[in-house]
């Protein structure tokens, strides 16, 4: 049996949105929001500093302001007007790269609001992830990066994603 990479991603995102996957915090850690609610949980024990809001860079707090409703057994995102206004606009967004292809140079990856702490878990629900497609490959790094490109606000993505950046390019941090 062969599982397509995008089917795997869709299942993982749906599971995160429904609270079915994701590592549980240790008992002495602060309790994170339920999976799929907010931009993700930044573990205070992480070696990586949380992202700081920056002028001219899209806020994950704004992107995570999306709510959802269930319609015909499907989770449907409800975007606030300021998020809908970003559709097809050029934006800068910062986050951590989650590769979708093998190799150290990526043209298709996810950008996350928080660093991943588990190789098998998404660090956030769909409101804390952005699918990115770039023209030139971007070298994989464990550090946060900033990408500039056209943002698509996805109301009915078959893979459960809420955001996609196309024509992306790495910009200086």
Secondary structure as UniProt FT lines:
FT   HELIX           5..17
FT   TURN            18..19
FT   TURN            27..28
FT   TURN            35..36
FT   TURN            44..45
FT   TURN            55..56
FT   HELIX           60..63
FT   TURN            64..65
FT   STRAND          67..71
FT   TURN            72..73
FT   STRAND          74..78
FT   HELIX           81..84
FT   TURN            85..88
FT   STRAND          89..99
FT   STRAND          105..112
FT   TURN            119..120
FT   HELIX           126..128
FT   STRAND          129..139
FT   STRAND          145..153
FT   TURN            158..159
FT   STRAND          163..171
//
